[in-house]
Amino acid sequence: MTAEVAAHRDVEARAAGEAVAAIYRAAVPAMRDLPVFNPALDVAAIGFRALDDHAFGVIVTPWFMNLVRLPLDPATAGRSQGEVVTRVLPVGALEFTAGQLDGIGGIESCSLFSPMFDFADQSAAEAAAEAALAAVLEPEQVADETSPSQAPSKMATTLDRRGLLRGAWMERRP
């Protein structure tokens, strides 16, 4: 893939992330009165990029934070709603749950946080999202930046969200 094609795919991925965020922004009024809603937070698409012909990034809402994977070519989406699929990423294998979003189509999500009450403000939530994304996609770099006791295991083949977050974002949390 040429650098020009890769750059174009990243632009597509960022647009896909923003389209997903727009759907969740539209849901904010309906969610506002639920007990899982953190009024200090907004919806944001964090770090979306092309990864294996999919848009990959983090969606932050006032009620959850998820890793999100969706096809850049919607015709390739073929998972059943609720199906759990294991995806191998640089950090190891993570489980994603398939779903459908009106106006988007197929989407896969891996929960990082829900509810979001541990975050005092949007900048803290976005910093955690960026750190989680770095830990998933660049685990060796994150390991180099954290103390040995907090570094994610390079031997791990699977990683749950607690392990991911304990080793990655706790060091950087504001």
Secondary structure, DSSP 4 states (H G I P E B T S, - for coil): --HHHHHHHHHHHHHHHHHHHHHHHHHHHHHTTSTT--TT---EEEEEEEETTEEEEEEE-SS-EEEEEEESSGGG--PPTT-EEEEEETTEEEEEEEEEETTTEEEEEEEEESS-TT-SSHHHHHHHHHHHHHHHH-HHHHHHHS-TTTSPPTT-SB--HHHHHHHTTTTT--
